[in-house]
């Protein structure tokens, strides 16, 4: 997951949950903007951060509920419209799909380099995430049958 947008994260988590329900082993690797999905909205760590890292933390979404839409966001109105349509159809929210992924035991990995560049600390993310580097992710990816990039 490279995207930090609600609809793309929703697609990724729908596919991950569905694959797990089919009995597949599922791993998700979150890099750069994709890490925003995994931020804990109740944690804002500023200690030992540079001014730019603090600014990045303040200006970016904190968790799944704050992610914008990729298209037709319209200052949040488009997202509210999508959420209303999802509620009408009894579709789970992005937060519920993330909770489902955690409960099902989907492996959630955060990119170490992305976290360093963006100034995020592991303690700012949901506790279920494991931090790995790109080489470790690629070793895992080499053993898979399906890979998707969102």
Z-matrix of the N, CA and C atoms (Angstrom, degrees):
N
C 1 1.455
C 2 1.519 1 108.11
N 3 1.289 2 115.22 1 114.90
C 4 1.451 3 121.28 2 179.06
C 5 1.533 4 109.99 3 -107.40
N 6 1.316 5 116.69 4 -22.34
C 7 1.450 6 121.24 5 -175.81
C 8 1.526 7 111.94 6 -86.33
N 9 1.311 8 115.51 7 145.23
C 10 1.457 9 121.78 8 175.52
C 11 1.516 10 110.67 9 -110.71
N 12 1.320 11 116.62 10 34.41
C 13 1.460 12 120.50 11 -178.11
C 14 1.528 13 110.08 12 -112.57
N 15 1.316 14 115.23 13 142.12
C 16 1.463 15 124.12 14 -171.51
C 17 1.525 16 112.53 15 -53.12
N 18 1.324 17 116.85 16 -52.03
C 19 1.459 18 120.07 17 -174.64
C 20 1.523 19 112.34 18 -68.22
N 21 1.313 20 118.02 19 -35.04
C 22 1.458 21 120.42 20 178.31
C 23 1.528 22 110.58 21 -72.55
N 24 1.331 23 116.51 22 -39.11
C 25 1.469 24 120.00 23 175.99
C 26 1.518 25 110.14 24 -65.17
N 27 1.320 26 116.93 25 -37.91
C 28 1.458 27 121.97 26 177.82
C 29 1.530 28 109.97 27 -61.21
N 30 1.322 29 116.74 28 -45.96
C 31 1.468 30 120.63 29 178.98
C 32 1.526 31 110.73 30 -60.84
N 33 1.329 32 117.03 31 -45.69
C 34 1.457 33 120.72 32 179.77
C 35 1.517 34 112.76 33 -61.19
N 36 1.331 35 116.68 34 -42.81
C 37 1.468 36 119.95 35 -178.47
C 38 1.530 37 112.56 36 -74.95
N 39 1.320 38 117.64 37 -31.41
C 40 1.463 39 120.17 38 174.66
C 41 1.529 40 109.19 39 -63.13
N 42 1.336 41 116.25 40 -46.65
C 43 1.470 42 120.22 41 179.15
C 44 1.526 43 111.36 42 -64.19
N 45 1.327 44 117.55 43 -42.34
C 46 1.469 45 120.95 44 -179.26
C 47 1.525 46 110.93 45 -63.73
N 48 1.332 47 117.05 46 -46.81
C 49 1.469 48 120.43 47 179.24
C 50 1.521 49 111.06 48 -63.66
N 51 1.319 50 116.65 49 -41.40
C 52 1.464 51 120.58 50 -179.98
C 53 1.526 52 110.96 51 -64.56
N 54 1.330 53 116.87 52 -42.54
C 55 1.469 54 120.73 53 178.64
C 56 1.523 55 110.48 54 -62.35
N 57 1.323 56 116.87 55 -41.71
C 58 1.467 57 120.41 56 179.43
C 59 1.526 58 110.23 57 -64.17
N 60 1.336 59 116.90 58 -39.53
C 61 1.467 60 121.08 59 178.05
C 62 1.528 61 111.62 60 -65.00
N 63 1.321 62 117.60 61 -25.29
C 64 1.472 63 122.19 62 176.18
C 65 1.529 64 111.76 63 -83.43
N 66 1.337 65 116.50 64 0.65
C 67 1.452 66 120.86 65 177.63
C 68 1.519 67 114.70 66 91.30
N 69 1.317 68 117.18 67 10.20
C 70 1.464 69 120.47 68 179.67
C 71 1.524 70 110.38 69 -82.14
N 72 1.323 71 115.84 70 151.40
C 73 1.461 72 121.32 71 170.57
C 74 1.528 73 106.21 72 -80.29
N 75 1.329 74 117.42 73 129.57
C 76 1.460 75 120.91 74 -173.92
C 77 1.520 76 110.54 75 -126.05
N 78 1.336 77 114.65 76 130.90
C 79 1.460 78 122.45 77 173.48
C 80 1.514 79 107.94 78 -127.49
N 81 1.325 80 115.79 79 140.73
C 82 1.458 81 121.05 80 175.76
C 83 1.523 82 107.85 81 -124.88
N 84 1.327 83 115.75 82 131.34
C 85 1.462 84 122.69 83 -179.75
C 86 1.520 85 107.28 84 -111.63
N 87 1.321 86 116.77 85 121.68
C 88 1.460 87 122.78 86 -176.13
C 89 1.521 88 109.53 87 -108.03
N 90 1.335 89 116.13 88 122.36
C 91 1.460 90 121.42 89 -179.71
C 92 1.528 91 109.50 90 -127.13
N 93 1.298 92 115.88 91 151.02
C 94 1.459 93 124.98 92 178.31
C 95 1.526 94 111.79 93 42.77
N 96 1.327 95 119.23 94 -117.46
C 97 1.469 96 121.09 95 -173.01
C 98 1.524 97 111.94 96 -63.97
N 99 1.314 98 118.21 97 -24.78
C 100 1.464 99 121.35 98 176.62
C 101 1.520 100 112.49 99 -61.67
N 102 1.341 101 116.95 100 -26.71
C 103 1.467 102 120.93 101 178.00
C 104 1.525 103 112.41 102 -62.70
N 105 1.329 104 116.92 103 -25.26
C 106 1.468 105 120.31 104 -178.08
C 107 1.522 106 111.47 105 -59.53
N 108 1.316 107 117.28 106 -32.40
C 109 1.464 108 122.47 107 178.04
C 110 1.522 109 111.12 108 -60.00
N 111 1.326 110 116.83 109 -32.03
C 112 1.461 111 121.87 110 -173.27
C 113 1.523 112 113.61 111 -97.15
N 114 1.323 113 116.66 112 4.71
C 115 1.463 114 118.81 113 178.33
C 116 1.524 115 109.40 114 -71.26
N 117 1.302 116 115.81 115 139.16
C 118 1.464 117 121.53 116 175.77
C 119 1.526 118 107.11 117 -84.13
N 120 1.338 119 118.12 118 115.66
C 121 1.464 120 120.21 119 -176.15
C 122 1.529 121 113.88 120 -64.13
N 123 1.318 122 117.23 121 -15.06
C 124 1.462 123 120.88 122 -178.67
C 125 1.524 124 112.90 123 -93.22
N 126 1.328 125 117.05 124 1.79
C 127 1.467 126 120.09 125 -178.30
C 128 1.517 127 110.27 126 -123.92
N 129 1.315 128 115.45 127 128.57
C 130 1.456 129 121.46 128 176.45
C 131 1.519 130 107.42 129 -137.54
N 132 1.288 131 116.35 130 97.02
C 133 1.450 132 121.71 131 -176.26
C 134 1.527 133 109.24 132 -94.91
N 135 1.319 134 116.99 133 125.66
C 136 1.458 135 120.98 134 178.21
C 137 1.529 136 112.12 135 -118.37
N 138 1.323 137 117.31 136 -12.65
C 139 1.453 138 121.13 137 -179.07
C 140 1.531 139 110.24 138 -62.42
N 141 1.314 140 115.32 139 137.11
C 142 1.465 141 123.29 140 178.56
C 143 1.526 142 113.36 141 62.17
N 144 1.334 143 117.20 142 28.62
C 145 1.464 144 121.19 143 176.96
C 146 1.517 145 109.88 144 -113.99
N 147 1.323 146 115.56 145 147.71
C 148 1.464 147 120.63 146 175.38
C 149 1.525 148 108.95 147 -73.55
N 150 1.315 149 115.95 148 169.17
C 151 1.470 150 120.42 149 177.90
C 152 1.521 151 111.13 150 -60.11
N 153 1.327 152 116.87 151 -41.08
C 154 1.467 153 120.15 152 179.46
C 155 1.526 154 111.35 153 -66.41
N 156 1.322 155 118.04 154 -39.51
C 157 1.467 156 121.13 155 178.15
C 158 1.526 157 110.92 156 -65.21
N 159 1.328 158 117.40 157 -39.85
C 160 1.463 159 121.02 158 176.72
C 161 1.523 160 110.59 159 -63.76
N 162 1.330 161 116.17 160 -41.91
C 163 1.462 162 120.95 161 178.78
C 164 1.526 163 111.04 162 -64.33
N 165 1.336 164 117.10 163 -42.30
C 166 1.465 165 121.17 164 177.40
C 167 1.525 166 109.98 165 -58.86
N 168 1.320 167 116.70 166 -44.93
C 169 1.463 168 120.88 167 179.22
C 170 1.519 169 113.01 168 -63.17
N 171 1.317 170 116.28 169 -37.20
C 172 1.463 171 120.38 170 -178.63
C 173 1.530 172 112.47 171 -75.47
N 174 1.322 173 116.93 172 -31.18
C 175 1.465 174 120.76 173 -173.26
C 176 1.520 175 114.74 174 -91.65
N 177 1.318 176 117.15 175 -11.84
C 178 1.465 177 119.18 176 -175.80
C 179 1.527 178 111.03 177 -105.19
N 180 1.332 179 116.98 178 154.73
C 181 1.464 180 121.24 179 179.92
C 182 1.525 181 112.36 180 -59.05
N 183 1.303 182 114.42 181 146.35
C 184 1.465 183 121.66 182 179.03
C 185 1.516 184 109.03 183 -112.37
N 186 1.301 185 117.10 184 90.97
C 187 1.452 186 121.83 185 176.56
C 188 1.513 187 113.61 186 93.55
N 189 1.320 188 115.17 187 174.81
C 190 1.470 189 120.88 188 -172.51
C 191 1.524 190 114.67 189 -62.69
N 192 1.308 191 117.93 190 -33.05
C 193 1.464 192 119.53 191 -175.57
C 194 1.526 193 113.62 192 -71.96
N 195 1.331 194 117.61 193 -19.34
C 196 1.462 195 120.61 194 -178.59
C 197 1.531 196 113.47 195 -97.11
N 198 1.328 197 118.16 196 -2.96
C 199 1.464 198 119.93 197 -178.53
C 200 1.529 199 110.52 198 -68.26
N 201 1.338 200 117.66 199 138.97
C 202 1.465 201 121.13 200 176.05
C 203 1.524 202 110.48 201 -83.69
N 204 1.322 203 116.24 202 167.77
C 205 1.469 204 120.92 203 171.75
C 206 1.520 205 109.37 204 -77.51
N 207 1.317 206 116.89 205 155.25
C 208 1.462 207 120.34 206 178.21
C 209 1.527 208 110.86 207 -75.69
N 210 1.295 209 117.12 208 -34.93
C 211 1.471 210 122.56 209 178.75
C 212 1.522 211 108.62 210 -133.00
N 213 1.288 212 115.65 211 148.56
C 214 1.475 213 121.45 212 176.84
C 215 1.529 214 112.74 213 61.15
N 216 1.330 215 118.05 214 33.08
C 217 1.462 216 120.44 215 178.20
C 218 1.532 217 110.81 216 -68.46
N 219 1.326 218 116.77 217 -40.14
C 220 1.470 219 123.01 218 177.02
C 221 1.526 220 112.25 219 46.02
N 222 1.339 221 115.86 220 58.09
C 223 1.472 222 122.34 221 179.28
C 224 1.521 223 112.58 222 55.92
N 225 1.313 224 116.91 223 31.71
C 226 1.458 225 121.63 224 177.02
C 227 1.521 226 114.38 225 97.66
N 228 1.336 227 118.28 226 -16.07
C 229 1.466 228 120.38 227 -178.70
C 230 1.528 229 110.98 228 -65.86
N 231 1.331 230 117.08 229 -41.26
C 232 1.465 231 120.49 230 179.57
C 233 1.520 232 111.94 231 -62.14
N 234 1.322 233 115.96 232 -38.45
C 235 1.465 234 120.03 233 178.23
C 236 1.518 235 110.34 234 -66.74
N 237 1.321 236 117.02 235 -42.01
C 238 1.476 237 120.28 236 178.12
C 239 1.529 238 109.82 237 -61.06
N 240 1.325 239 116.75 238 -39.03
C 241 1.458 240 121.44 239 178.79
C 242 1.534 241 110.06 240 -64.09
N 243 1.338 242 117.09 241 -45.46
C 244 1.465 243 120.84 242 178.32
C 245 1.525 244 110.44 243 -61.93
N 246 1.322 245 117.34 244 -44.69
C 247 1.465 246 120.62 245 179.68
C 248 1.532 247 111.39 246 -62.42
N 249 1.324 248 117.54 247 -37.54
C 250 1.470 249 120.66 248 177.05
C 251 1.525 250 110.42 249 -65.06
N 252 1.327 251 116.80 250 -40.89
C 253 1.464 252 120.91 251 178.81
C 254 1.531 253 110.43 252 -66.39
N 255 1.336 254 116.58 253 -39.54
C 256 1.464 255 120.63 254 178.16
C 257 1.531 256 110.10 255 -64.99
N 258 1.324 257 116.68 256 -41.76
C 259 1.470 258 120.77 257 179.86
C 260 1.522 259 110.36 258 -63.46
N 261 1.331 260 116.49 259 -42.65
C 262 1.469 261 121.46 260 179.35
C 263 1.530 262 110.73 261 -59.25
N 264 1.325 263 116.24 262 -37.57
C 265 1.461 264 121.37 263 -179.36
C 266 1.531 265 112.83 264 -91.27
N 267 1.330 266 116.89 265 8.06
C 268 1.477 267 123.29 266 -179.88
C 269 1.532 268 112.02 267 58.00
N 270 1.334 269 115.91 268 36.38
C 271 1.458 270 121.87 269 176.36
C 272 1.523 271 108.48 270 -85.70
N 273 1.310 272 118.17 271 131.63
C 274 1.472 273 119.49 272 178.18
C 275 1.532 274 111.48 273 -60.46
N 276 1.315 275 116.00 274 152.76
C 277 1.461 276 121.62 275 177.15
C 278 1.528 277 109.72 276 -76.46
N 279 1.317 278 115.68 277 169.35
C 280 1.456 279 121.03 278 176.61
C 281 1.528 280 110.45 279 -58.80
N 282 1.328 281 116.96 280 -40.98
C 283 1.469 282 120.67 281 178.12
C 284 1.517 283 111.57 282 -59.84
N 285 1.321 284 117.29 283 -39.49
C 286 1.476 285 121.20 284 179.09
C 287 1.530 286 111.42 285 -67.98
N 288 1.336 287 116.65 286 -38.02
C 289 1.467 288 118.96 287 176.51
C 290 1.524 289 110.70 288 -65.83
N 291 1.346 290 117.26 289 -36.73
C 292 1.462 291 120.21 290 176.70
C 293 1.523 292 110.16 291 -67.01
N 294 1.326 293 117.41 292 -43.08
C 295 1.469 294 120.99 293 176.32
C 296 1.527 295 110.50 294 -59.39
N 297 1.329 296 116.86 295 -41.45
C 298 1.462 297 121.55 296 178.58
C 299 1.517 298 111.28 297 -62.27
N 300 1.327 299 116.84 298 -41.22
C 301 1.459 300 120.76 299 178.89
C 302 1.526 301 110.80 300 -61.94
N 303 1.316 302 115.77 301 -42.10
C 304 1.469 303 120.56 302 178.99
C 305 1.530 304 110.00 303 -64.57
N 306 1.335 305 117.07 304 -47.33
C 307 1.471 306 121.53 305 -178.60
C 308 1.524 307 112.27 306 -63.43
N 309 1.330 308 116.61 307 -34.32
C 310 1.470 309 120.72 308 -178.57
C 311 1.524 310 112.48 309 -79.92
N 312 1.322 311 116.85 310 -8.07
C 313 1.459 312 119.77 311 179.22
C 314 1.516 313 114.65 312 82.72
N 315 1.317 314 116.78 313 25.98
C 316 1.460 315 119.89 314 174.97
C 317 1.525 316 107.85 315 -67.57
N 318 1.323 317 116.34 316 133.42
C 319 1.465 318 121.29 317 -179.93
C 320 1.523 319 109.54 318 -74.26
N 321 1.311 320 116.54 319 120.28
C 322 1.462 321 122.40 320 -179.87
C 323 1.523 322 108.18 321 -110.36
N 324 1.334 323 115.98 322 119.09
C 325 1.449 324 121.62 323 -178.04
C 326 1.522 325 110.33 324 -119.10
N 327 1.310 326 116.38 325 135.91
C 328 1.454 327 122.13 326 174.54
C 329 1.518 328 109.62 327 -106.06
N 330 1.319 329 116.64 328 140.12
C 331 1.461 330 122.51 329 -179.54
C 332 1.532 331 109.88 330 -75.15
N 333 1.311 332 115.12 331 119.72
C 334 1.469 333 121.71 332 -178.50
C 335 1.530 334 111.36 333 -58.77
N 336 1.311 335 117.64 334 -47.82
C 337 1.458 336 121.16 335 -178.38
C 338 1.528 337 111.42 336 -63.95
N 339 1.330 338 117.13 337 -43.29
C 340 1.466 339 120.64 338 178.41
C 341 1.520 340 111.01 339 -59.21
N 342 1.324 341 115.90 340 -41.55
C 343 1.467 342 120.07 341 179.46
C 344 1.520 343 110.95 342 -64.27
N 345 1.326 344 116.21 343 -41.90
C 346 1.462 345 119.61 344 179.20
C 347 1.522 346 111.17 345 -64.28
N 348 1.325 347 117.16 346 -45.70
C 349 1.466 348 121.44 347 -178.77
C 350 1.526 349 111.04 348 -62.62
N 351 1.332 350 116.52 349 -43.08
C 352 1.462 351 120.71 350 -176.54
C 353 1.529 352 113.18 351 -84.52
N 354 1.323 353 116.59 352 -8.52
C 355 1.462 354 120.13 353 176.75
C 356 1.514 355 114.87 354 79.24
N 357 1.338 356 117.86 355 23.71
C 358 1.462 357 120.67 356 178.44
C 359 1.518 358 110.31 357 -91.41
N 360 1.311 359 115.75 358 141.32
C 361 1.465 360 122.78 359 176.25
C 362 1.520 361 108.29 360 -101.33
N 363 1.328 362 116.60 361 150.22
C 364 1.470 363 120.79 362 179.39
C 365 1.525 364 110.98 363 -54.98
N 366 1.330 365 116.84 364 -35.48
C 367 1.468 366 121.36 365 -177.88
C 368 1.528 367 113.04 366 -66.51
N 369 1.328 368 117.88 367 -15.23
C 370 1.464 369 121.96 368 178.54
C 371 1.526 370 112.57 369 -85.63
N 372 1.325 371 115.83 370 -9.88
C 373 1.459 372 121.15 371 -176.76
C 374 1.524 373 110.02 372 -103.44
N 375 1.327 374 115.80 373 168.80
C 376 1.458 375 119.07 374 177.74
C 377 1.525 376 108.82 375 -61.96
N 378 1.317 377 118.34 376 146.51
C 379 1.466 378 120.38 377 -173.31
C 380 1.534 379 114.80 378 -66.22
N 381 1.310 380 118.29 379 -18.57
C 382 1.471 381 121.24 380 -176.17
C 383 1.524 382 113.72 381 -78.25
N 384 1.317 383 117.82 382 -7.68
C 385 1.459 384 120.02 383 -177.57
C 386 1.531 385 110.64 384 -81.86
N 387 1.312 386 114.59 385 142.46
C 388 1.460 387 121.33 386 175.64
C 389 1.523 388 107.05 387 -113.10
N 390 1.312 389 117.48 388 133.24
C 391 1.460 390 121.97 389 -177.66
C 392 1.535 391 108.79 390 -91.32
N 393 1.333 392 115.72 391 126.30
C 394 1.463 393 121.39 392 178.95
C 395 1.526 394 108.86 393 -137.28
N 396 1.313 395 115.94 394 165.25
C 397 1.464 396 118.50 395 176.22
C 398 1.531 397 109.77 396 -94.94
N 399 1.308 398 115.96 397 171.82
C 400 1.468 399 121.24 398 -175.62
C 401 1.536 400 111.74 399 -61.47
N 402 1.315 401 117.69 400 -35.48
C 403 1.467 402 119.81 401 179.46
C 404 1.527 403 110.93 402 -62.97
N 405 1.334 404 117.12 403 -42.58
C 406 1.466 405 119.97 404 178.30
C 407 1.521 406 111.03 405 -64.24
N 408 1.338 407 116.56 406 -39.63
C 409 1.464 408 119.55 407 176.87
C 410 1.533 409 109.92 408 -61.83
N 411 1.326 410 117.17 409 -45.57
C 412 1.462 411 120.23 410 -178.12
C 413 1.525 412 112.04 411 -64.84
N 414 1.316 413 117.83 412 -35.45
C 415 1.467 414 120.27 413 175.52
C 416 1.529 415 109.80 414 -60.54
N 417 1.321 416 116.55 415 -42.27
C 418 1.465 417 121.57 416 177.27
C 419 1.529 418 110.22 417 -65.80
N 420 1.330 419 116.69 418 -44.83
C 421 1.464 420 121.48 419 -177.29
C 422 1.527 421 112.13 420 -64.35
N 423 1.324 422 117.39 421 -32.75
C 424 1.463 423 120.66 422 179.89
C 425 1.524 424 112.75 423 -63.43
N 426 1.313 425 116.95 424 -21.45
C 427 1.462 426 121.39 425 -177.81
C 428 1.531 427 113.15 426 -96.90
N 429 1.327 428 117.47 427 8.97
C 430 1.457 429 120.13 428 -175.41
C 431 1.522 430 112.39 429 -100.30
N 432 1.328 431 114.41 430 162.27
C 433 1.461 432 121.04 431 175.55
C 434 1.527 433 111.71 432 -94.09
N 435 1.332 434 116.36 433 -28.22
C 436 1.467 435 121.66 434 -177.04
C 437 1.524 436 108.70 435 -132.04
N 438 1.337 437 116.12 436 137.09
C 439 1.460 438 121.00 437 173.56
C 440 1.511 439 108.04 438 -136.04
N 441 1.303 440 116.22 439 133.60
C 442 1.465 441 121.99 440 178.33
C 443 1.520 442 108.38 441 -126.33
N 444 1.316 443 116.98 442 142.97
C 445 1.459 444 122.28 443 179.66
C 446 1.517 445 108.02 444 -120.42
N 447 1.320 446 116.33 445 116.85
C 448 1.465 447 120.04 446 -178.63
C 449 1.510 448 108.68 447 -123.45
